[in-house]
Amino acid sequence: MRTAAAIVLAPWLVLALALALALTRERAASASEARRAVIDANAALSREPALREAARAALETATAANDDPEAVAEAYFLLGQIDEGDEAFARAAGDDRATMAAAPDSTWAWKASERLAWLTARSEGDFAPLARLERVRRDPAVAGDPSAIEALEREANSFPAGMVRVEARMLVVEAWLGRLRRPDAAIVELRKVTGDPATDPLTARFAEHAIVETLIAEGHLDEASAEARANAGQLDPRYVAWTRRLVRRRTLRNAAVAEIAVFAAFAASALVRARRRKRVGDAARALGGFTPVALAFGAYVAGVGGFLASQYESGNVAPFLLLGMGAPPFVLLARAWAAVGSTRAPARLGRALLCGASVIAAAFVLLYAVNPAYLEGFGL
């Protein structure tokens, strides 16, 4: 009985399934004209080079069909991309609005709203300044051409107030601070950015930081510190304090060099006087017995200090090696000076203090030369 029922019902089930498939295909065919056009457009855009005009024609077919909101929204969004690439920014903004109207809840509408916000924020001058900026920004050869950057710099001065003028000046700054290497010109543009009412707070802080960093890189520490103090409200307080520390560090470096020069002058003067008094032999004998000790001290500083530094991942053995090589000459010169100098207590105390200060000064100068960041651990 069941077998017979199954035999009778089977053809009806097959017929019902065939009818359902036919209806589905008919509905899909009637609703997929826009989708097929979008697929054709994407295929044209994926070619190398992209077939932009063929893609535009297909997308316009999709929007004219207007039979699939999701596909129509995608078509308008892709038209916006093409128009933006053609620097037709006003038309691209219209495409974005059409995308949002076609399918307000779609992903395409969300993407279009973001692009529309970007375009609207840069619509000053009917998009003419944006078109000028994009011609430079999109072409690496133009962006690296000094004459093109100079032309954009001049034109930016005549742009209406707005985000495009700020971005144009920042593009000029990027070129001057990059491989074109015109730091003075970059600082001029950065000051225009910080003084522009249209500059957003984040860009203003970035520009102010760039001014200070450029001044430091050019060796203008006093000017950099003054700039940081004058604009402390736009900079991190620790950064402002760091710029003051740079000036103090340079002052100490100069003082250390002067101290070493004084030590060398006094020691040389003492040895010259000893030669006149024919006491050079005293210095030679003193050095003969003391040289191994001085060299051993230098080797100890270089070896032990360098070994300990090498045990740390961020350690650097260079300062210890340099100090190990730089300390023995000071020690030996001090010993020779002591052998021919005055034996009175005040003179001996003065020599000891000056010699000790010279070793410290030499260490400071070496650390400053290798990596000034090492001095931060001493609060300098």
C-alpha positions as CSV (number, residue, x, y, z in Angstrom):
1,M,0.0,0.0,0.0
2,R,2.8,2.4,0.9
3,T,4.7,1.5,-2.2
4,A,1.7,2.2,-4.3
5,A,1.1,5.6,-2.6
6,A,4.7,6.5,-3.2
7,I,4.5,5.6,-6.8
8,V,1.4,7.8,-7.2
9,L,2.8,10.8,-5.2
10,A,6.3,10.8,-6.7
11,P,5.4,12.4,-10.0
12,W,3.4,15.2,-8.2
13,L,6.4,15.9,-6.0
14,V,8.7,16.1,-8.9
15,L,6.3,18.4,-10.8
16,A,5.9,20.6,-7.7
17,L,9.7,20.9,-7.4
18,A,10.1,21.7,-11.0
19,L,7.5,24.4,-10.8
20,A,9.1,25.9,-7.7
21,L,12.5,26.0,-9.5
22,A,11.0,27.6,-12.5
23,L,9.3,30.3,-10.5
24,T,12.5,31.0,-8.6
25,R,14.5,31.3,-11.8
26,E,11.9,33.6,-13.3
27,R,12.0,35.8,-10.2
28,A,15.8,35.8,-10.1
29,A,15.9,36.7,-13.8
30,S,13.6,39.6,-13.4
31,A,15.4,40.8,-10.2
32,S,19.0,40.3,-11.3
33,E,19.5,42.7,-14.2
34,A,21.1,45.3,-11.9
35,R,23.2,42.6,-10.2
36,R,24.4,41.2,-13.6
37,A,25.4,44.7,-14.6
38,V,27.3,45.2,-11.4
39,I,29.1,41.9,-11.9
40,D,30.1,43.1,-15.4
41,A,31.3,46.4,-14.0
42,N,33.4,44.7,-11.3
43,A,35.0,42.5,-14.0
44,A,35.8,45.5,-16.1
45,L,37.4,47.3,-13.1
46,S,39.5,44.2,-12.1
47,R,41.2,44.2,-15.5
48,E,44.7,45.6,-15.8
49,P,44.4,48.3,-16.9
50,A,40.9,48.8,-15.6
51,L,38.2,49.4,-18.3
52,R,36.7,52.4,-16.5
53,E,34.4,53.5,-19.3
54,A,33.0,50.0,-19.8
55,A,32.5,49.8,-16.0
56,R,30.7,53.2,-16.0
57,A,28.3,52.1,-18.7
58,A,27.5,48.8,-16.9
59,L,26.9,50.7,-13.6
60,E,24.7,53.2,-15.3
61,T,22.7,50.2,-16.7
62,A,22.4,48.9,-13.1
63,T,21.1,52.2,-11.7
64,A,18.7,52.5,-14.6
65,A,17.3,49.0,-14.0
66,N,16.6,49.9,-10.3
67,D,15.2,46.4,-9.6
68,D,17.5,45.3,-6.8
69,P,18.2,47.9,-4.0
70,E,21.4,46.3,-2.9
71,A,22.8,46.0,-6.4
72,V,21.8,49.6,-7.2
73,A,23.4,50.9,-4.0
74,E,26.7,49.0,-4.9
75,A,26.4,50.5,-8.5
76,Y,26.1,54.0,-7.2
77,F,29.0,53.4,-4.7
78,L,31.3,52.2,-7.5
79,L,30.3,55.1,-9.7
80,G,31.4,57.3,-6.8
81,Q,34.8,55.6,-6.8
82,I,35.2,56.2,-10.5
83,D,34.1,59.8,-10.3
84,E,36.5,60.4,-7.3
85,G,39.3,58.9,-9.3
86,D,38.4,61.3,-12.2
87,E,38.5,64.2,-9.7
88,A,34.8,64.8,-10.3
89,F,34.3,65.2,-6.5
90,A,30.9,66.9,-6.6
91,R,29.5,64.1,-8.8
92,A,31.1,61.5,-6.4
93,A,29.3,63.2,-3.5
94,G,26.0,62.9,-5.4
95,D,26.7,59.2,-6.1
96,D,27.2,58.7,-2.3
97,R,23.9,60.3,-1.5
98,A,22.2,58.1,-4.1
99,T,23.9,55.0,-2.6
100,M,22.4,55.9,0.8
101,A,19.0,56.5,-0.7
102,A,19.0,53.2,-2.6
103,A,19.6,50.9,0.4
104,P,19.9,52.9,3.6
105,D,20.6,49.9,5.7
106,S,23.3,48.3,3.5
107,T,27.0,48.1,3.9
108,W,27.3,50.2,0.8
109,A,25.3,53.0,2.4
110,W,27.6,52.9,5.4
111,K,30.7,53.1,3.2
112,A,29.2,55.9,1.2
113,S,28.4,57.9,4.3
114,E,32.0,57.8,5.3
115,R,33.3,58.9,1.9
116,L,30.6,61.6,1.7
117,A,31.8,63.0,5.1
118,W,35.4,63.0,3.9
119,L,34.4,64.8,0.7
120,T,32.1,67.3,2.4
121,A,34.9,68.3,4.8
122,R,37.0,69.1,1.8
123,S,34.5,70.8,-0.4
124,E,35.8,74.4,-0.1
125,G,36.2,76.2,-3.4
126,D,33.9,73.8,-5.2
127,F,36.5,71.0,-4.8
128,A,39.0,72.9,-6.9
129,P,41.7,72.9,-4.2
130,L,41.1,69.2,-3.5
131,A,41.5,68.4,-7.2
132,R,44.8,70.3,-7.2
133,L,46.1,68.6,-4.1
134,E,45.1,65.1,-5.3
135,R,47.0,65.6,-8.6
136,V,50.2,66.0,-6.5
137,R,49.3,63.4,-3.9
138,R,48.4,60.6,-6.3
139,D,51.5,60.9,-8.5
140,P,54.8,59.9,-6.7
141,A,56.9,61.5,-9.5
142,V,55.1,64.8,-9.0
143,A,55.3,64.6,-5.2
144,G,59.0,64.2,-5.4
145,D,59.6,67.1,-7.8
146,P,60.8,70.2,-6.0
147,S,59.3,72.6,-8.6
148,A,55.9,70.9,-8.2
149,I,56.1,71.1,-4.4
150,E,57.1,74.8,-4.7
151,A,54.1,75.4,-6.9
152,L,51.7,73.7,-4.5
153,E,53.2,75.7,-1.6
154,R,52.4,78.9,-3.5
155,E,49.0,77.9,-4.5
156,A,48.1,76.7,-1.0
157,N,48.4,80.3,0.2
158,S,45.5,81.2,-2.1
159,F,43.3,78.3,-1.1
160,P,40.2,79.2,0.8
161,A,40.3,78.4,4.5
162,G,39.6,74.7,5.2
163,M,41.0,71.3,5.6
164,V,42.5,71.1,2.1
165,R,44.7,74.0,2.7
166,V,46.0,72.4,5.9
167,E,46.6,69.1,4.1
168,A,48.3,70.7,1.2
169,R,50.7,72.4,3.5
170,M,51.4,69.2,5.4
171,L,52.1,67.5,2.1
172,V,54.6,70.2,1.4
173,V,56.1,69.7,4.8
174,E,56.4,66.0,4.2
175,A,58.3,66.6,1.0
176,W,60.7,69.2,2.5
177,L,61.5,67.0,5.5
178,G,61.8,63.9,3.3
179,R,64.3,63.3,0.5
180,L,64.1,66.9,-0.7
181,R,65.7,68.0,2.6
182,R,64.6,71.6,3.1
183,P,64.1,71.8,6.9
184,D,64.0,75.6,7.0
185,A,61.2,75.7,4.4
186,A,59.4,72.9,6.2
187,I,59.4,75.0,9.5
188,V,57.9,77.9,7.6
189,E,55.0,75.7,6.4
190,L,54.6,74.1,9.8
191,R,54.1,77.5,11.4
192,K,51.4,78.3,8.8
193,V,49.7,75.1,9.9
194,T,49.8,75.9,13.6
195,G,48.5,79.4,12.9
196,D,45.7,78.3,10.6
197,P,42.3,78.5,12.3
198,A,41.1,75.6,10.1
199,T,43.7,73.2,11.6
200,D,42.3,70.6,13.8
201,P,43.8,70.2,17.3
202,L,45.5,66.9,16.5
203,T,47.2,68.2,13.4
204,A,48.2,71.4,15.2
205,R,49.9,69.4,18.0
206,F,51.6,67.2,15.4
207,A,52.9,70.3,13.5
208,E,54.1,71.9,16.7
209,H,56.0,68.8,17.6
210,A,57.5,68.6,14.2
211,I,58.7,72.2,14.5
212,V,60.6,71.3,17.7
213,E,61.9,68.1,16.3
214,T,63.2,69.8,13.2
215,L,64.9,72.5,15.2
216,I,66.6,69.8,17.4
217,A,67.7,67.8,14.3
218,E,69.3,71.0,12.9
219,G,71.2,71.6,16.1
220,H,69.1,74.7,17.2
221,L,68.6,73.5,20.7
222,D,68.0,76.9,22.3
223,E,65.4,77.8,19.7
224,A,63.8,74.4,20.1
225,S,63.5,74.7,23.8
226,A,62.1,78.2,23.5
227,E,59.6,77.0,20.9
228,A,58.5,74.2,23.2
229,R,58.1,76.5,26.2
230,A,56.1,79.0,24.2
231,N,53.7,76.3,23.0
232,A,53.7,74.1,26.0
233,G,49.9,73.8,25.8
234,Q,50.2,71.8,22.6
235,L,53.0,69.5,23.8
236,D,53.4,66.9,26.5
237,P,54.9,68.4,29.6
238,R,57.5,65.7,29.7
239,Y,58.5,66.5,26.2
240,V,58.9,70.2,27.1
241,A,61.0,69.3,30.1
242,W,63.1,67.0,27.8
243,T,63.9,69.9,25.5
244,R,65.2,71.9,28.5
245,R,67.3,68.9,29.4
246,L,68.8,68.9,26.0
247,V,70.0,72.5,26.4
248,R,71.4,71.7,29.9
249,R,73.1,68.6,28.6
250,R,74.8,70.6,25.8
251,T,75.9,73.2,28.4
252,L,77.4,70.4,30.5
253,R,79.1,68.9,27.5
254,N,80.7,72.2,26.7
255,A,81.8,72.6,30.3
256,A,83.3,69.1,30.3
257,V,85.3,69.9,27.2
258,A,86.5,73.1,28.8
259,E,87.5,71.2,31.9
260,I,89.5,68.7,30.0
261,A,91.2,71.5,28.1
262,V,92.1,73.2,31.4
263,F,93.5,69.9,32.7
264,A,95.5,69.3,29.6
265,A,96.9,72.9,29.7
266,F,98.0,72.7,33.3
267,A,99.6,69.2,32.8
268,A,101.4,70.3,29.7
269,S,102.6,73.5,31.4
270,A,104.0,71.4,34.3
271,L,105.8,69.1,31.9
272,V,107.3,72.1,30.0
273,R,108.6,73.6,33.2
274,A,110.0,70.2,34.2
275,R,111.9,70.0,30.9
276,R,113.4,73.4,31.6
277,R,114.5,72.2,35.0
278,K,115.6,68.9,33.5
279,R,113.2,66.8,35.5
280,V,111.6,65.0,32.6
281,G,113.3,61.8,33.9
282,D,111.2,62.0,37.0
283,A,108.0,61.9,34.9
284,A,109.4,59.0,32.7
285,R,110.3,56.9,35.8
286,A,106.9,57.5,37.3
287,L,105.2,56.5,34.1
288,G,107.4,53.4,33.7
289,G,106.1,51.9,36.9
290,F,102.5,53.1,36.7
291,T,101.7,52.4,33.0
292,P,100.8,48.7,33.6
293,V,98.4,49.8,36.4
294,A,96.7,52.4,34.2
295,L,96.4,49.9,31.3
296,A,95.0,47.3,33.6
297,F,92.4,49.8,34.9
298,G,91.4,50.6,31.4
299,A,91.1,46.9,30.5
300,Y,89.1,46.3,33.6
301,V,86.6,49.0,32.8
302,A,86.3,47.9,29.2
303,G,86.1,44.2,29.8
304,V,84.0,43.9,33.0
305,G,81.7,46.8,32.0
306,G,81.3,45.6,28.5
307,F,80.6,42.0,29.7
308,L,77.9,43.2,32.1
309,A,76.3,45.4,29.4
310,S,76.2,42.5,26.9
311,Q,74.1,40.4,29.3
312,Y,71.2,42.7,28.8
313,E,69.2,42.6,25.6
314,S,69.3,46.4,25.2
315,G,72.8,46.8,26.6
316,N,75.6,48.5,24.6
317,V,79.2,47.7,25.2
318,A,80.5,50.7,23.2
319,P,80.5,53.2,26.1
320,F,82.6,50.9,28.3
321,L,85.0,50.2,25.5
322,L,85.5,53.8,24.8
323,L,85.8,54.7,28.4
324,G,88.3,51.9,28.9
325,M,90.4,53.3,26.1
326,G,90.0,56.9,27.0
327,A,90.7,56.8,30.8
328,P,94.3,55.6,30.8
329,P,95.7,58.7,29.0
330,F,94.2,60.9,31.6
331,V,95.5,58.7,34.4
332,L,99.0,58.6,33.0
333,L,99.1,62.3,32.3
334,A,98.0,63.0,35.9
335,R,100.7,60.7,37.2
336,A,103.4,62.4,35.1
337,W,102.1,65.8,36.3
338,A,102.2,64.6,39.9
339,A,105.8,63.4,39.5
340,V,107.1,66.9,38.4
341,G,104.6,69.1,40.1
342,S,104.6,70.8,43.5
343,T,104.6,68.6,46.5
344,R,102.7,71.0,48.7
345,A,99.4,69.8,50.1
346,P,97.2,72.4,48.4
347,A,98.8,71.7,45.0
348,R,98.4,68.0,45.4
349,L,94.8,68.4,46.4
350,G,94.1,70.6,43.4
351,R,95.8,68.2,41.0
352,A,93.7,65.3,42.5
353,L,90.5,67.2,42.1
354,L,91.2,68.4,38.6
355,C,92.3,64.9,37.5
356,G,89.3,63.2,39.0
357,A,87.0,65.8,37.4
358,S,88.7,65.2,34.0
359,V,88.0,61.5,34.1
360,I,84.3,62.2,34.9
361,A,84.2,64.9,32.2
362,A,85.8,62.5,29.7
363,A,83.2,59.9,30.5
364,F,80.4,62.5,30.0
365,V,81.8,63.6,26.7
366,L,82.1,60.0,25.5
367,L,78.5,59.1,26.5
368,Y,77.3,62.3,24.8
369,A,79.1,61.3,21.6
370,V,78.0,57.6,21.6
371,N,74.4,58.0,22.7
372,P,73.1,60.9,24.8
373,A,70.2,58.8,25.9
374,Y,72.6,57.0,28.3
375,L,72.8,60.3,30.2
376,E,69.1,60.2,31.0
377,G,69.7,57.6,33.7
378,F,71.7,60.3,35.6
379,G,68.9,62.9,35.2
380,L,70.8,64.7,32.5
